[in-house]
Amino acid sequence: MTSLNAELDRMQPPSKIPFLRTEIPGPRSLEILAAQEQLETKTVIYPKSFPIAVKRGYNSVIEDADGNFLIDWVSGISVLNLGHSDIIRNAVSSQLSEIWHTLEVPSETRTEFLRQVKKSFPSNMQNYKTMFGISGADACETSINIAHAASGRGARASTVAFEGAYHGIAGGIISATAGRHYRDAVYSRGFNVVRVPYPYKMWYNYDTSNVLESLEKIQNDESAGYDAPDSLIVEPILGEGGYIVPPLGFLKALREFCDKHDILMIVDEVQSGVGRTGKMWAFEWESIRPDIVCVSKSVGGGIPISLIYYRDDIDAKLPTPFHLGTFRANSLAMAAGTAVLKEVPKHLDYVSSEGPKFMQRIASIRSPSIGEVRGRGFMIGVELVHGDKPMDSKKMMQIKHEMLKRGLMMHTCGHYGNVFRFMGSLNIPHEYLETGARIFEEALRTVESNSG
């Protein structure tokens, strides 16, 4: 442990970031990318967006294989909300010296993590239970299974999900994810899902009233052909669908609808949770009480783990065994998770204050390509357009690569893949925000100029 810390203390990035020694990708990255291409499936996608080989991470900085140091605005797709942190590194190292696999046999590491999970939720959710999984998809799929088991309707039940939703692409949960391109290659029949609009003003002018009208029709019009749902799954802010922030009151309206019709409300906090929006959980912005919450990504600090947090009266209705998995609640992930849940609250005020300022900084860029800047906290989307249409994927990739060449990693999402999203760590230095904004503007103007 001491030797590891001493080695890490010597590993510090340069004082000025980005720091570029070679063109990107550099020669060593190209060698490693070529080896990956030879050895791994052609279906991997992220090397197309970020053609580098990664060597090391330091908080909000990535060092590539050629010794280039880049600003990280991706955070492993909102997995590293504390960045590439020594807090996580030390927690995992300490646990590794004890034990790293225990099945469901309890340990102090397990019970301490469970206590921290409970502590992270509002006071009116302290009587909930936790069930473990491995991934966000696993958590979302299990949450719907929990709802169906609790309702007693099993596979005959339906679940409401939203346009633009992303809840995972494995097994049954693929049916709740909206993107056709995700579902084409997954052959599970999945759940019985009824799709409704999400409040998206830019292209569809949907608001909360449109959503409620659709929900009431599904519930009340027996001739419309919909199966009555026992559950509803929603992202407090649409993630892969484009970082779309619904109007305040939307979640409360859903809560009221679910209460009125005895429907379980599942909130997917996989991407929006663990401090990403400036509160520990994004649903807290509307002070609602979900029945079931899905958690993954950053709760393990980069070590795979997920959990479902749900009402204890629902737990009483579940059969035993219910959800099994050899690697659920891995001890290394729980040790990292305890460190994450203790540290994140220290950064919520910073996220709440810096997020709006950063959105204003991006919105101040005078560009015909910027259609809308939206977000909450450090969950910020920049939707790009070309005239009255979404910007095409080719230009989006060009901008992404122009940013990478200048030392900034930023990723995309959206209905049309035309939204750049900011997912920097919650403790990212202010200077990396300003430097990154300048690089984003330079890359955008370069592609605009080259496009004529």
C-alpha positions in Angstrom: 0.0 0.0 0.0 2.8 2.4 1.0 4.8 1.7 -2.1 1.7 2.1 -4.3 1.0 5.5 -2.8 4.6 6.6 -3.2 4.5 5.6 -6.9 1.3 7.4 -7.5 2.7 10.6 -5.8 5.4 10.7 -8.4 2.8 10.5 -11.2 1.6 14.0 -11.7 0.4 15.7 -14.9 2.1 18.9 -16.2 0.9 22.2 -14.7 -0.6 23.3 -18.0 -3.4 21.1 -19.5 -3.8 20.1 -22.3 -0.1 19.2 -22.8 0.5 17.7 -26.3 3.8 16.0 -27.2 2.6 14.5 -30.5 -0.2 14.8 -33.0 -3.3 12.9 -31.9 -3.3 10.0 -32.5 0.4 9.6 -31.9 2.6 6.7 -33.1 2.2 4.5 -30.0 -1.6 5.0 -29.9 -1.7 4.0 -33.6 0.1 0.8 -32.8 -2.2 -0.1 -30.0 -5.3 0.8 -32.0 -4.1 -1.5 -34.8 -3.6 -4.3 -32.3 -7.1 -3.8 -30.9 -8.5 -3.9 -34.4 -6.8 -7.2 -35.2 -7.8 -8.9 -31.9 -11.2 -7.4 -30.9 -14.6 -7.3 -32.6 -15.2 -4.6 -35.2 -18.3 -3.7 -33.4 -16.5 -1.6 -30.7 -17.5 2.0 -31.1 -15.6 4.3 -28.8 -12.2 4.1 -30.6 -14.0 5.7 -33.6 -14.8 8.7 -31.5 -11.5 8.8 -29.5 -8.7 7.3 -31.6 -6.2 7.1 -28.8 -4.8 4.5 -26.4 -5.1 5.4 -22.8 -2.3 5.0 -20.3 -3.3 6.7 -17.1 -5.9 9.0 -15.5 -5.3 11.8 -13.0 -8.6 13.3 -11.7 -10.0 15.2 -14.7 -7.0 14.4 -17.0 -6.2 11.5 -19.3 -2.7 10.6 -20.3 -2.5 8.7 -23.6 0.2 6.1 -24.7 2.2 8.9 -26.3 2.5 11.1 -23.2 -0.2 13.5 -24.3 -2.4 14.9 -21.5 -6.0 15.7 -22.3 -8.9 17.2 -20.5 -11.6 14.6 -19.8 -15.2 15.8 -20.2 -16.4 12.2 -20.7 -15.8 10.7 -17.3 -16.4 7.2 -18.7 -19.9 8.3 -19.7 -20.7 9.8 -16.3 -19.1 6.8 -14.5 -16.3 8.7 -12.9 -18.1 11.5 -11.2 -15.1 12.1 -9.0 -12.7 11.7 -11.9 -9.7 9.3 -12.0 -9.4 9.9 -8.2 -6.9 8.6 -5.6 -9.9 8.4 -3.3 -11.2 5.5 -5.4 -7.8 4.1 -6.0 -7.0 3.9 -2.3 -10.3 2.4 -1.3 -10.0 -0.4 -3.9 -6.3 -1.0 -3.0 -7.2 -1.3 0.7 -10.1 -3.7 0.0 -7.9 -5.7 -2.3 -5.6 -6.5 0.6 -8.4 -8.1 2.5 -11.0 -9.9 0.2 -12.6 -9.2 -3.2 -15.3 -11.8 -3.7 -17.8 -13.0 -1.1 -21.1 -13.9 -2.9 -23.9 -12.5 -0.7 -22.2 -13.5 2.6 -22.1 -10.2 4.6 -19.0 -8.3 5.5 -18.4 -4.9 7.1 -17.6 -3.6 3.7 -21.1 -4.6 2.4 -23.1 -3.3 5.4 -21.2 0.0 5.4 -21.9 0.5 1.7 -25.6 -0.3 2.3 -25.7 2.2 5.1 -24.2 4.9 2.9 -26.7 4.1 0.1 -29.6 4.6 2.5 -28.0 7.8 3.9 -27.8 9.2 0.4 -31.5 9.2 -0.1 -34.1 11.6 1.3 -35.5 11.1 4.8 -38.8 9.8 3.5 -37.0 6.9 1.7 -35.1 5.5 4.7 -37.3 2.4 5.0 -36.4 1.2 1.5 -34.5 -2.0 0.6 -31.5 -2.5 -1.7 -31.0 -5.2 -4.3 -27.7 -5.5 -6.1 -26.9 -5.9 -9.8 -23.9 -5.5 -12.0 -24.8 -2.9 -14.6 -27.4 -0.1 -15.3 -29.2 -2.4 -17.7 -29.3 -5.1 -15.1 -30.8 -2.7 -12.5 -33.4 -1.3 -14.9 -34.4 -4.8 -16.1 -34.7 -6.0 -12.5 -36.7 -3.0 -11.5 -39.4 -3.9 -14.0 -39.3 -7.5 -12.9 -39.8 -6.3 -9.3 -42.8 -4.2 -10.4 -44.4 -7.1 -12.3 -43.8 -9.5 -9.4 -45.3 -7.0 -6.9 -48.4 -6.4 -9.0 -49.0 -10.1 -9.3 -49.6 -9.7 -13.1 -46.2 -11.0 -14.2 -45.5 -11.2 -17.9 -49.1 -10.1 -18.7 -48.3 -6.6 -17.3 -47.0 -3.7 -19.4 -44.6 -0.9 -18.5 -44.7 2.7 -19.7 -41.4 4.0 -21.2 -40.6 7.2 -23.0 -39.5 8.3 -26.4 -35.7 8.8 -26.5 -35.2 6.6 -23.4 -32.1 4.6 -22.8 -32.3 1.9 -20.1 -29.7 -0.5 -21.5 -29.4 -2.9 -24.4 -29.2 -6.3 -22.8 -31.9 -9.0 -22.3 -35.4 -7.8 -21.7 -34.6 -4.2 -20.9 -33.8 -3.6 -24.6 -37.6 -3.2 -25.1 -37.6 -0.1 -22.9 -34.8 1.6 -24.8 -36.2 3.7 -27.6 -33.4 3.8 -30.2 -34.2 1.4 -33.1 -30.5 1.1 -33.9 -29.9 -0.4 -30.4 -32.8 -2.9 -30.7 -32.0 -4.2 -34.2 -29.2 -6.4 -33.0 -30.8 -7.7 -29.8 -33.3 -10.6 -30.3 -34.9 -10.8 -26.9 -38.6 -10.3 -27.0 -38.2 -8.2 -23.9 -41.0 -6.6 -21.8 -44.4 -5.4 -22.9 -43.6 -1.7 -23.2 -46.0 1.1 -24.1 -44.1 4.2 -25.4 -45.1 7.8 -24.7 -43.5 11.2 -25.6 -40.9 12.9 -23.4 -41.2 16.7 -23.1 -38.9 17.7 -25.9 -39.6 21.2 -27.2 -36.9 21.6 -29.8 -38.1 19.3 -32.6 -41.5 18.1 -31.3 -42.9 20.8 -29.1 -43.9 18.2 -26.5 -44.8 19.5 -23.0 -46.1 17.8 -19.9 -49.7 18.1 -21.0 -49.0 16.1 -24.1 -47.4 13.3 -22.0 -50.3 13.2 -19.6 -52.8 13.0 -22.4 -51.0 10.0 -23.8 -50.9 8.4 -20.4 -54.5 8.9 -19.6 -55.4 7.4 -23.0 -53.4 4.3 -22.4 -55.0 3.9 -19.0 -58.6 4.7 -19.7 -59.3 4.0 -23.4 -59.9 0.2 -23.4 -60.6 0.3 -27.2 -57.2 1.9 -28.0 -55.5 -1.5 -27.8 -53.0 -0.7 -25.0 -52.4 -3.1 -22.1 -52.9 -1.4 -18.8 -49.5 -0.8 -17.2 -48.4 -1.7 -13.7 -45.2 0.4 -13.9 -43.6 3.4 -15.5 -39.9 3.9 -15.9 -38.5 7.5 -16.5 -35.2 9.3 -16.6 -35.3 12.6 -14.6 -33.2 14.1 -17.4 -33.1 12.2 -20.7 -29.6 10.8 -21.0 -28.6 9.2 -24.3 -31.8 10.7 -25.7 -30.1 14.1 -25.7 -29.7 15.6 -22.2 -33.3 16.8 -22.4 -34.4 18.6 -19.2 -38.1 18.3 -18.7 -40.0 21.3 -17.3 -40.3 21.5 -13.5 -43.5 19.8 -12.5 -43.1 16.9 -15.0 -42.0 14.4 -12.4 -44.6 15.5 -10.0 -47.3 15.1 -12.6 -46.0 11.5 -13.3 -46.0 10.8 -9.6 -49.6 11.9 -9.3 -50.6 9.9 -12.4 -49.0 6.8 -10.9 -50.7 7.3 -7.5 -54.0 7.8 -9.2 -53.8 4.5 -11.1 -51.8 2.4 -8.7 -48.8 2.3 -11.0 -45.3 1.8 -9.6 -43.0 4.7 -10.5 -39.4 3.7 -11.4 -36.8 6.4 -11.7 -33.7 5.6 -13.7 -30.8 7.5 -12.0 -28.1 5.5 -13.7 -26.7 8.6 -15.5 -28.3 11.5 -13.7 -27.6 10.3 -10.1 -24.7 10.5 -7.7 -24.4 14.2 -7.8 -24.4 14.8 -11.5 -27.1 17.5 -11.5 -26.1 19.2 -8.2 -28.2 17.0 -6.0 -27.4 13.5 -5.0 -30.4 12.2 -7.0 -32.0 14.2 -9.8 -35.5 13.4 -8.8 -34.8 15.5 -5.6 -35.2 18.7 -7.7 -39.0 18.0 -7.6 -39.1 16.5 -4.1 -40.9 13.4 -5.3 -40.7 9.9 -3.7 -40.2 7.2 -6.3 -41.3 3.7 -5.6 -38.2 2.2 -7.2 -34.8 3.8 -8.1 -32.2 2.3 -10.5 -28.6 3.2 -9.7 -25.3 2.3 -11.4 -22.4 4.0 -13.2 -20.7 6.4 -10.8 -21.9 4.7 -7.6 -19.0 2.3 -8.0 -16.5 4.9 -9.0 -15.6 2.9 -12.2 -15.9 -0.6 -10.7 -19.0 -2.4 -12.1 -21.9 -2.4 -9.7 -25.6 -1.5 -9.7 -28.4 -1.5 -7.3 -32.2 -1.1 -7.1 -33.5 0.9 -4.1 -37.2 0.2 -3.5 -40.0 0.3 -1.0 -39.8 -2.3 1.7 -43.5 -3.3 1.3 -42.7 -4.2 -2.3 -39.8 -6.4 -1.0 -42.2 -8.3 1.1 -44.0 -9.4 -2.1 -41.0 -10.9 -3.8 -40.3 -14.7 -4.0 -37.0 -16.2 -2.9 -34.7 -16.5 -4.7 -35.6 -13.5 -7.0 -32.5 -12.0 -8.7 -29.2 -13.9 -8.7 -25.7 -13.2 -10.1 -22.3 -14.5 -9.0 -20.6 -11.1 -9.3 -23.3 -8.8 -7.8 -22.1 -6.5 -5.0 -18.4 -7.2 -5.6 -16.4 -6.1 -2.5 -14.0 -3.9 -4.5 -17.0 -2.0 -6.0 -18.6 -1.6 -2.6 -15.4 -0.2 -1.0 -15.2 2.2 -3.9 -18.9 3.0 -3.6 -18.6 3.9 0.1 -15.8 6.3 -0.7 -17.9 7.8 -3.6 -21.0 8.3 -1.5 -19.0 10.0 1.3 -17.1 12.3 -1.0 -19.7 13.4 -3.6 -21.8 15.6 -1.2 -18.8 17.8 -0.7 -19.0 18.9 -4.3 -22.7 19.5 -4.8 -22.6 23.2 -4.1 -19.7 23.6 -6.7 -21.7 21.7 -9.3 -24.9 23.8 -8.6 -23.0 27.1 -8.9 -20.6 26.3 -11.8 -23.1 24.4 -13.9 -25.3 27.5 -14.8 -22.2 29.6 -15.4 -20.7 27.0 -17.7 -24.0 26.8 -19.7 -24.0 30.6 -20.1 -20.3 30.4 -21.3 -21.2 27.8 -24.0 -24.4 29.7 -24.9 -22.4 32.9 -25.4 -20.6 31.3 -28.4 -22.0 33.1 -31.4 -22.5 30.3 -33.8 -25.4 29.3 -36.2 -24.7 25.7 -35.4 -25.7 26.0 -31.7 -29.5 25.3 -31.6 -29.9 25.0 -27.8 -27.8 24.7 -24.6 -29.6 23.0 -21.8 -28.9 21.1 -18.7 -28.8 21.0 -14.9 -25.6 21.0 -12.8 -22.9 19.1 -14.7 -25.3 17.3 -17.0 -25.2 19.7 -20.0 -26.2 19.2 -23.6 -25.3 21.4 -26.6 -27.6 20.5 -29.5 -26.1 21.4 -32.9 -28.0 22.2 -36.1 -27.4 22.8 -39.7 -30.1 25.3 -40.8 -33.4 23.9 -39.7 -32.2 20.3 -39.4 -30.1 18.4 -36.8 -26.3 18.5 -37.6 -25.3 15.4 -39.4 -23.2 12.6 -37.9 -20.2 13.3 -40.2 -19.8 16.9 -39.0 -20.4 15.8 -35.4 -17.5 13.4 -35.7 -15.3 16.0 -37.3 -15.9 18.4 -34.4 -15.2 15.6 -31.9 -11.9 14.8 -33.6 -11.0 18.5 -33.8 -11.5 18.8 -30.1 -9.4 15.6 -29.5 -6.6 17.0 -31.6 -6.5 20.1 -29.3 -6.6 18.0 -26.1 -10.3 17.8 -25.1 -12.4 14.6 -24.9 -16.2 15.3 -25.3 -18.9 12.9 -26.4 -22.3 13.0 -28.1 -25.8 11.7 -27.7 -29.3 12.7 -28.8 -32.3 11.5 -30.9 -30.2 12.4 -34.0 -26.7 12.0 -32.5 -26.3 15.8 -32.7 -25.9 16.7 -29.0 -22.5 17.3 -27.4 -22.7 16.5 -23.7 -20.7 17.7 -20.9 -20.0 15.0 -18.3 -16.9 16.4 -16.5 -16.2 15.2 -13.0 -17.9 17.0 -10.2 -14.6 18.3 -8.9 -13.1 19.4 -12.2 -11.1 22.6 -11.8 -12.7 25.8 -13.2 -9.7 26.3 -15.5 -10.5 23.1 -17.3 -14.0 24.3 -17.9 -12.8 27.6 -19.5 -10.0 25.9 -21.5 -12.4 23.3 -22.7 -15.0 25.8 -23.8 -12.3 27.6 -25.8 -11.3 24.3 -27.5 -15.0 23.5 -28.2 -15.5 26.9 -29.9 -12.3 26.5 -31.9 -13.2 23.0 -33.1 -16.8 24.1 -34.0 -15.5 27.1 -36.0 -12.9 25.0 -37.8 -15.6 22.5 -39.0 -18.0 25.4 -39.9 -15.3 27.1 -41.9 -14.3 23.9 -43.7 -18.0 23.3 -44.5 -18.2 26.6 -46.4 
